[in-house]
Amino acid sequence: MAINEVLSALADETRRKILQKLREGKISSGELANFVGISPQALSYHLSKLKKAGIIYETKEKNFIFYELDLTVLDEAIVWISTLKGGKNHEK
């Protein structure tokens, strides 16, 4: 897992909005652009970052591209982050 890519992807507010919308299920890029209120070109940039981090994936149906969440990588990031809290030097 590339934790740097995951954290970088999650650091941006626009990408977090995209992820919130994707919680509702599979959605087209056009619907995402309308929801977030950005141009298709700007959306493409954000989707690329999320795909590179492994947080979303795309499927093609006819002339449309749909996006869905893949939360597996987030589970791995949560485990990694939790190890920071559980160290011997961090006990209360």
A tleap script that builds the chain and sets N, CA, C and O, in Angstrom:
source leaprc.protein.ff14SB
mol = sequence {
  NMET ALA ILE ASN GLU VAL LEU SER ALA LEU
  ALA ASP GLU THR ARG ARG LYS ILE LEU GLN
  LYS LEU ARG GLU GLY LYS ILE SER SER GLY
  GLU LEU ALA ASN PHE VAL GLY ILE SER PRO
  GLN ALA LEU SER TYR HIE LEU SER LYS LEU
  LYS LYS ALA GLY ILE ILE TYR GLU THR LYS
  GLU LYS ASN PHE ILE PHE TYR GLU LEU ASP
  LEU THR VAL LEU ASP GLU ALA ILE VAL TRP
  ILE SER THR LEU LYS GLY GLY LYS ASN HIE
  GLU CLYS
}
set mol.1.N position { 0.843 -1.185 0.000 }
set mol.1.CA position { 0.000 0.000 0.000 }
set mol.1.C position { 0.879 1.236 0.000 }
set mol.1.O position { 1.879 1.290 0.715 }
set mol.2.N position { 0.517 2.216 -0.787 }
set mol.2.CA position { 1.231 3.493 -0.817 }
set mol.2.C position { 0.488 4.476 0.075 }
set mol.2.O position { -0.379 5.222 -0.382 }
set mol.3.N position { 0.842 4.465 1.358 }
set mol.3.CA position { 0.132 5.294 2.332 }
set mol.3.C position { 0.203 6.766 1.960 }
set mol.3.O position { -0.742 7.512 2.218 }
set mol.4.N position { 1.309 7.197 1.359 }
set mol.4.CA position { 1.439 8.604 0.962 }
set mol.4.C position { 0.373 9.001 -0.047 }
set mol.4.O position { -0.192 10.091 0.041 }
set mol.5.N position { 0.096 8.124 -1.004 }
set mol.5.CA position { -0.925 8.421 -2.016 }
set mol.5.C position { -2.318 8.457 -1.400 }
set mol.5.O position { -3.144 9.291 -1.771 }
set mol.6.N position { -2.575 7.558 -0.467 }
set mol.6.CA position { -3.888 7.523 0.189 }
set mol.6.C position { -4.099 8.798 0.995 }
set mol.6.O position { -5.142 9.442 0.882 }
set mol.7.N position { -3.119 9.163 1.803 }
set mol.7.CA position { -3.256 10.361 2.626 }
set mol.7.C position { -3.346 11.614 1.778 }
set mol.7.O position { -4.102 12.531 2.102 }
set mol.8.N position { -2.586 11.664 0.698 }
set mol.8.CA position { -2.645 12.810 -0.215 }
set mol.8.C position { -4.023 12.913 -0.861 }
set mol.8.O position { -4.572 14.007 -0.989 }
set mol.9.N position { -4.580 11.776 -1.266 }
set mol.9.CA position { -5.905 11.770 -1.892 }
set mol.9.C position { -6.973 12.238 -0.909 }
set mol.9.O position { -7.900 12.953 -1.291 }
set mol.10.N position { -6.847 11.843 0.338 }
set mol.10.CA position { -7.851 12.204 1.348 }
set mol.10.C position { -7.695 13.634 1.857 }
set mol.10.O position { -8.613 14.175 2.473 }
set mol.11.N position { -6.556 14.240 1.608 }
set mol.11.CA position { -6.281 15.581 2.135 }
set mol.11.C position { -7.073 16.677 1.432 }
set mol.11.O position { -7.234 17.767 1.981 }
set mol.12.N position { -7.564 16.408 0.238 }
set mol.12.CA position { -8.244 17.436 -0.554 }
set mol.12.C position { -9.749 17.411 -0.307 }
set mol.12.O position { -10.375 16.352 -0.357 }
set mol.13.N position { -10.322 18.573 -0.041 }
set mol.13.CA position { -11.752 18.675 0.265 }
set mol.13.C position { -12.634 18.218 -0.904 }
set mol.13.O position { -13.649 17.556 -0.689 }
set mol.14.N position { -12.255 18.563 -2.127 }
set mol.14.CA position { -13.047 18.160 -3.297 }
set mol.14.C position { -13.077 16.647 -3.412 }
set mol.14.O position { -14.125 16.067 -3.696 }
set mol.15.N position { -11.939 16.001 -3.195 }
set mol.15.CA position { -11.908 14.546 -3.285 }
set mol.15.C position { -12.719 13.902 -2.165 }
set mol.15.O position { -13.325 12.850 -2.368 }
set mol.16.N position { -12.735 14.514 -0.999 }
set mol.16.CA position { -13.567 13.986 0.084 }
set mol.16.C position { -15.050 14.115 -0.265 }
set mol.16.O position { -15.841 13.236 0.078 }
set mol.17.N position { -15.439 15.200 -0.943 }
set mol.17.CA position { -16.832 15.350 -1.396 }
set mol.17.C position { -17.189 14.252 -2.397 }
set mol.17.O position { -18.277 13.678 -2.346 }
set mol.18.N position { -16.264 13.974 -3.297 }
set mol.18.CA position { -16.476 12.907 -4.284 }
set mol.18.C position { -16.695 11.580 -3.571 }
set mol.18.O position { -17.606 10.829 -3.919 }
set mol.19.N position { -15.864 11.288 -2.577 }
set mol.19.CA position { -15.988 10.035 -1.839 }
set mol.19.C position { -17.312 9.965 -1.084 }
set mol.19.O position { -17.931 8.903 -1.020 }
set mol.20.N position { -17.748 11.077 -0.516 }
set mol.20.CA position { -19.034 11.095 0.179 }
set mol.20.C position { -20.175 10.752 -0.778 }
set mol.20.O position { -21.083 9.999 -0.427 }
set mol.21.N position { -20.121 11.304 -1.977 }
set mol.21.CA position { -21.164 11.012 -2.969 }
set mol.21.C position { -21.103 9.548 -3.398 }
set mol.21.O position { -22.139 8.915 -3.601 }
set mol.22.N position { -19.905 9.018 -3.535 }
set mol.22.CA position { -19.755 7.630 -3.966 }
set mol.22.C position { -20.225 6.638 -2.904 }
set mol.22.O position { -20.441 5.465 -3.211 }
set mol.23.N position { -20.382 7.082 -1.686 }
set mol.23.CA position { -20.937 6.204 -0.645 }
set mol.23.C position { -22.346 5.760 -1.018 }
set mol.23.O position { -22.809 4.709 -0.574 }
set mol.24.N position { -23.019 6.553 -1.826 }
set mol.24.CA position { -24.389 6.226 -2.239 }
set mol.24.C position { -24.424 5.125 -3.294 }
set mol.24.O position { -25.482 4.552 -3.554 }
set mol.25.N position { -23.282 4.826 -3.903 }
set mol.25.CA position { -23.219 3.781 -4.915 }
set mol.25.C position { -22.580 4.268 -6.200 }
set mol.25.O position { -22.058 5.381 -6.273 }
set mol.26.N position { -22.628 3.428 -7.193 }
set mol.26.CA position { -22.009 3.703 -8.492 }
set mol.26.C position { -22.621 4.951 -9.110 }
set mol.26.O position { -23.834 5.153 -9.069 }
set mol.27.N position { -21.750 5.794 -9.690 }
set mol.27.CA position { -22.229 7.057 -10.258 }
set mol.27.C position { -21.365 7.426 -11.465 }
set mol.27.O position { -20.181 7.091 -11.516 }
set mol.28.N position { -21.961 8.111 -12.426 }
set mol.28.CA position { -21.229 8.510 -13.635 }
set mol.28.C position { -20.388 9.752 -13.362 }
set mol.28.O position { -20.627 10.484 -12.402 }
set mol.29.N position { -19.408 9.972 -14.218 }
set mol.29.CA position { -18.543 11.136 -14.058 }
set mol.29.C position { -19.330 12.431 -14.223 }
set mol.29.O position { -19.055 13.410 -13.529 }
set mol.30.N position { -20.295 12.450 -15.122 }
set mol.30.CA position { -21.118 13.646 -15.311 }
set mol.30.C position { -21.911 14.001 -14.068 }
set mol.30.O position { -21.991 15.168 -13.684 }
set mol.31.N position { -22.495 12.997 -13.443 }
set mol.31.CA position { -23.242 13.227 -12.205 }
set mol.31.C position { -22.319 13.716 -11.089 }
set mol.31.O position { -22.692 14.584 -10.301 }
set mol.32.N position { -21.108 13.149 -11.028 }
set mol.32.CA position { -20.144 13.588 -10.016 }
set mol.32.C position { -19.737 15.040 -10.231 }
set mol.32.O position { -19.661 15.818 -9.280 }
set mol.33.N position { -19.475 15.401 -11.484 }
set mol.33.CA position { -19.078 16.777 -11.790 }
set mol.33.C position { -20.179 17.750 -11.391 }
set mol.33.O position { -19.901 18.802 -10.815 }
set mol.34.N position { -21.423 17.405 -11.694 }
set mol.34.CA position { -22.556 18.262 -11.310 }
set mol.34.C position { -22.682 18.368 -9.799 }
set mol.34.O position { -22.915 19.452 -9.265 }
set mol.35.N position { -22.528 17.246 -9.112 }
set mol.35.CA position { -22.667 17.245 -7.654 }
set mol.35.C position { -21.589 18.108 -6.993 }
set mol.35.O position { -21.886 18.905 -6.103 }
set mol.36.N position { -20.356 17.948 -7.426 }
set mol.36.CA position { -19.248 18.675 -6.807 }
set mol.36.C position { -19.201 20.121 -7.301 }
set mol.36.O position { -18.695 21.004 -6.609 }
set mol.37.N position { -19.731 20.355 -8.495 }
set mol.37.CA position { -19.750 21.709 -9.045 }
set mol.37.C position { -18.440 22.124 -9.685 }
set mol.37.O position { -18.016 23.274 -9.571 }
set mol.38.N position { -17.797 21.170 -10.364 }
set mol.38.CA position { -16.538 21.475 -11.054 }
set mol.38.C position { -16.627 20.997 -12.496 }
set mol.38.O position { -17.514 20.223 -12.859 }
set mol.39.N position { -15.694 21.471 -13.307 }
set mol.39.CA position { -15.675 21.094 -14.721 }
set mol.39.C position { -15.271 19.623 -14.864 }
set mol.39.O position { -14.628 19.062 -13.976 }
set mol.40.N position { -15.650 19.007 -15.980 }
set mol.40.CA position { -15.230 17.622 -16.219 }
set mol.40.C position { -13.706 17.461 -16.204 }
set mol.40.O position { -13.196 16.430 -15.765 }
set mol.41.N position { -12.986 18.465 -16.677 }
set mol.41.CA position { -11.520 18.402 -16.679 }
set mol.41.C position { -10.971 18.389 -15.249 }
set mol.41.O position { -10.066 17.614 -14.937 }
set mol.42.N position { -11.512 19.237 -14.393 }
set mol.42.CA position { -11.080 19.277 -12.995 }
set mol.42.C position { -11.454 17.972 -12.294 }
set mol.42.O position { -10.676 17.440 -11.503 }
set mol.43.N position { -12.648 17.463 -12.587 }
set mol.43.CA position { -13.068 16.198 -11.995 }
set mol.43.C position { -12.121 15.075 -12.402 }
set mol.43.O position { -11.753 14.235 -11.581 }
set mol.44.N position { -11.733 15.067 -13.660 }
set mol.44.CA position { -10.817 14.038 -14.155 }
set mol.44.C position { -9.523 14.015 -13.353 }
set mol.44.O position { -8.997 12.944 -13.049 }
set mol.45.N position { -9.012 15.186 -13.012 }
set mol.45.CA position { -7.789 15.281 -12.211 }
set mol.45.C position { -8.001 14.633 -10.842 }
set mol.45.O position { -7.167 13.849 -10.388 }
set mol.46.N position { -9.105 14.957 -10.193 }
set mol.46.CA position { -9.372 14.419 -8.864 }
set mol.46.C position { -9.634 12.914 -8.908 }
set mol.46.O position { -9.183 12.178 -8.030 }
set mol.47.N position { -10.355 12.461 -9.916 }
set mol.47.CA position { -10.612 11.029 -10.053 }
set mol.47.C position { -9.315 10.265 -10.286 }
set mol.47.O position { -9.141 9.155 -9.781 }
set mol.48.N position { -8.410 10.859 -11.047 }
set mol.48.CA position { -7.115 10.231 -11.295 }
set mol.48.C position { -6.346 10.026 -9.995 }
set mol.48.O position { -5.748 8.971 -9.785 }
set mol.49.N position { -6.360 11.025 -9.131 }
set mol.49.CA position { -5.683 10.922 -7.830 }
set mol.49.C position { -6.313 9.814 -6.982 }
set mol.49.O position { -5.604 9.030 -6.351 }
set mol.50.N position { -7.628 9.755 -6.972 }
set mol.50.CA position { -8.316 8.741 -6.187 }
set mol.50.C position { -8.073 7.337 -6.736 }
set mol.50.O position { -7.906 6.390 -5.967 }
set mol.51.N position { -8.054 7.198 -8.059 }
set mol.51.CA position { -7.767 5.896 -8.667 }
set mol.51.C position { -6.334 5.465 -8.376 }
set mol.51.O position { -6.086 4.302 -8.059 }
set mol.52.N position { -5.395 6.397 -8.483 }
set mol.52.CA position { -3.988 6.084 -8.218 }
set mol.52.C position { -3.793 5.612 -6.783 }
set mol.52.O position { -2.957 4.748 -6.518 }
set mol.53.N position { -4.562 6.178 -5.858 }
set mol.53.CA position { -4.487 5.776 -4.453 }
set mol.53.C position { -5.213 4.450 -4.206 }
set mol.53.O position { -5.047 3.839 -3.150 }
set mol.54.N position { -6.015 4.005 -5.176 }
set mol.54.CA position { -6.735 2.745 -5.036 }
set mol.54.C position { -8.027 2.855 -4.255 }
set mol.54.O position { -8.567 1.845 -3.803 }
set mol.55.N position { -8.533 4.077 -4.088 }
set mol.55.CA position { -9.741 4.289 -3.288 }
set mol.55.C position { -11.005 4.123 -4.127 }
set mol.55.O position { -12.067 3.804 -3.593 }
set mol.56.N position { -10.895 4.337 -5.431 }
set mol.56.CA position { -12.038 4.151 -6.324 }
set mol.56.C position { -11.600 3.333 -7.535 }
set mol.56.O position { -10.408 3.179 -7.802 }
set mol.57.N position { -12.580 2.817 -8.253 }
set mol.57.CA position { -12.318 2.160 -9.528 }
set mol.57.C position { -13.423 2.540 -10.501 }
set mol.57.O position { -14.496 2.997 -10.107 }
set mol.58.N position { -13.133 2.339 -11.776 }
set mol.58.CA position { -14.105 2.699 -12.799 }
set mol.58.C position { -14.538 1.475 -13.584 }
set mol.58.O position { -13.787 0.514 -13.750 }
set mol.59.N position { -15.773 1.540 -14.063 }
set mol.59.CA position { -16.294 0.533 -14.973 }
set mol.59.C position { -16.910 1.268 -16.157 }
set mol.59.O position { -17.461 2.359 -16.010 }
set mol.60.N position { -16.808 0.659 -17.320 }
set mol.60.CA position { -17.351 1.269 -18.534 }
set mol.60.C position { -18.570 0.482 -18.973 }
set mol.60.O position { -18.544 -0.746 -19.055 }
set mol.61.N position { -19.640 1.215 -19.253 }
set mol.61.CA position { -20.873 0.638 -19.765 }
set mol.61.C position { -21.310 1.472 -20.954 }
set mol.61.O position { -21.724 2.623 -20.810 }
set mol.62.N position { -21.212 0.876 -22.124 }
set mol.62.CA position { -21.489 1.576 -23.375 }
set mol.62.C position { -20.605 2.820 -23.464 }
set mol.62.O position { -19.380 2.700 -23.451 }
set mol.63.N position { -21.196 4.002 -23.554 }
set mol.63.CA position { -20.405 5.232 -23.684 }
set mol.63.C position { -20.187 5.953 -22.358 }
set mol.63.O position { -19.736 7.099 -22.343 }
set mol.64.N position { -20.499 5.302 -21.264 }
set mol.64.CA position { -20.420 5.954 -19.964 }
set mol.64.C position { -19.367 5.290 -19.080 }
set mol.64.O position { -19.118 4.089 -19.176 }
set mol.65.N position { -18.758 6.096 -18.221 }
set mol.65.CA position { -17.821 5.597 -17.220 }
set mol.65.C position { -18.446 5.845 -15.853 }
set mol.65.O position { -18.869 6.956 -15.534 }
set mol.66.N position { -18.493 4.795 -15.064 }
set mol.66.CA position { -19.043 4.879 -13.719 }
set mol.66.C position { -17.932 4.641 -12.703 }
set mol.66.O position { -16.973 3.918 -12.972 }
set mol.67.N position { -18.072 5.257 -11.539 }
set mol.67.CA position { -17.078 5.147 -10.483 }
set mol.67.C position { -17.709 4.564 -9.234 }
set mol.67.O position { -18.872 4.822 -8.923 }
set mol.68.N position { -16.914 3.767 -8.523 }
set mol.68.CA position { -17.350 3.149 -7.278 }
set mol.68.C position { -16.208 3.167 -6.276 }
set mol.68.O position { -15.038 3.257 -6.646 }
set mol.69.N position { -16.568 3.080 -5.004 }
set mol.69.CA position { -15.569 3.031 -3.937 }
set mol.69.C position { -14.935 1.650 -3.850 }
set mol.69.O position { -15.581 0.637 -4.119 }
set mol.70.N position { -13.674 1.624 -3.474 }
set mol.70.CA position { -12.973 0.398 -3.107 }
set mol.70.C position { -12.294 0.696 -1.775 }
set mol.70.O position { -11.188 1.235 -1.744 }
set mol.71.N position { -12.946 0.351 -0.698 }
set mol.71.CA position { -12.490 0.758 0.630 }
set mol.71.C position { -11.432 -0.157 1.221 }
set mol.71.O position { -11.008 0.054 2.357 }
set mol.72.N position { -10.996 -1.164 0.483 }
set mol.72.CA position { -9.974 -2.074 0.978 }
set mol.72.C position { -8.712 -1.335 1.385 }
set mol.72.O position { -8.142 -1.607 2.442 }
set mol.73.N position { -8.277 -0.407 0.555 }
set mol.73.CA position { -7.058 0.334 0.847 }
set mol.73.C position { -7.240 1.229 2.074 }
set mol.73.O position { -6.276 1.486 2.796 }
set mol.74.N position { -8.458 1.702 2.318 }
set mol.74.CA position { -8.703 2.509 3.510 }
set mol.74.C position { -8.610 1.658 4.776 }
set mol.74.O position { -8.148 2.139 5.811 }
set mol.75.N position { -9.042 0.414 4.702 }
set mol.75.CA position { -8.888 -0.482 5.844 }
set mol.75.C position { -7.413 -0.640 6.188 }
set mol.75.O position { -7.037 -0.620 7.360 }
set mol.76.N position { -6.591 -0.796 5.178 }
set mol.76.CA position { -5.147 -0.923 5.394 }
set mol.76.C position { -4.576 0.353 6.003 }
set mol.76.O position { -3.717 0.287 6.883 }
set mol.77.N position { -5.043 1.511 5.545 }
set mol.77.CA position { -4.562 2.786 6.084 }
set mol.77.C position { -4.990 2.949 7.539 }
set mol.77.O position { -4.222 3.453 8.359 }
set mol.78.N position { -6.204 2.529 7.862 }
set mol.78.CA position { -6.691 2.622 9.240 }
set mol.78.C position { -5.843 1.751 10.161 }
set mol.78.O position { -5.499 2.164 11.269 }
set mol.79.N position { -5.510 0.558 9.708 }
set mol.79.CA position { -4.651 -0.320 10.510 }
set mol.79.C position { -3.297 0.342 10.728 }
set mol.79.O position { -2.768 0.331 11.840 }
set mol.80.N position { -2.740 0.914 9.677 }
set mol.80.CA position { -1.435 1.580 9.795 }
set mol.80.C position { -1.511 2.742 10.780 }
set mol.80.O position { -0.637 2.888 11.635 }
set mol.81.N position { -2.546 3.566 10.666 }
set mol.81.CA position { -2.702 4.716 11.551 }
set mol.81.C position { -2.896 4.245 13.000 }
set mol.81.O position { -2.373 4.861 13.930 }
set mol.82.N position { -3.635 3.172 13.185 }
set mol.82.CA position { -3.879 2.684 14.548 }
set mol.82.C position { -2.592 2.209 15.206 }
set mol.82.O position { -2.493 2.235 16.432 }
set mol.83.N position { -1.602 1.777 14.426 }
set mol.83.CA position { -0.332 1.370 15.028 }
set mol.83.C position { 0.392 2.563 15.631 }
set mol.83.O position { 1.200 2.400 16.546 }
set mol.84.N position { 0.112 3.759 15.131 }
set mol.84.CA position { 0.729 4.952 15.702 }
set mol.84.C position { 0.197 5.216 17.105 }
set mol.84.O position { 0.923 5.693 17.978 }
set mol.85.N position { -1.064 4.905 17.307 }
set mol.85.CA position { -1.689 5.135 18.605 }
set mol.85.C position { -1.293 4.082 19.622 }
set mol.85.O position { -1.319 4.350 20.823 }
set mol.86.N position { -0.931 2.907 19.178 }
set mol.86.CA position { -0.735 1.786 20.085 }
set mol.86.C position { 0.679 1.561 20.561 }
set mol.86.O position { 0.949 0.553 21.213 }
set mol.87.N position { 1.601 2.475 20.254 }
set mol.87.CA position { 2.986 2.287 20.656 }
set mol.87.C position { 3.183 2.387 22.149 }
set mol.87.O position { 2.404 3.048 22.836 }
set mol.88.N position { 4.228 1.733 22.670 }
set mol.88.CA position { 4.514 1.737 24.100 }
set mol.88.C position { 4.781 3.138 24.615 }
set mol.88.O position { 4.437 3.443 25.757 }
set mol.89.N position { 5.380 3.995 23.812 }
set mol.89.CA position { 5.722 5.350 24.248 }
set mol.89.C position { 4.528 6.276 24.275 }
set mol.89.O position { 4.640 7.417 24.723 }
set mol.90.N position { 3.391 5.809 23.807 }
set mol.90.CA position { 2.221 6.673 23.724 }
set mol.90.C position { 1.141 6.286 24.724 }
set mol.90.O position { -0.007 6.710 24.586 }
set mol.91.N position { 1.485 5.498 25.711 }
set mol.91.CA position { 0.491 5.113 26.713 }
set mol.91.C position { 0.180 6.290 27.609 }
set mol.91.O position { 1.051 7.113 27.894 }
set mol.92.N position { -1.057 6.370 28.049 }
set mol.92.CA position { -1.470 7.467 28.949 }
set mol.92.C position { -1.143 7.131 30.370 }
set mol.92.O position { -1.413 7.926 31.271 }
savepdb mol mol.pdb
quit
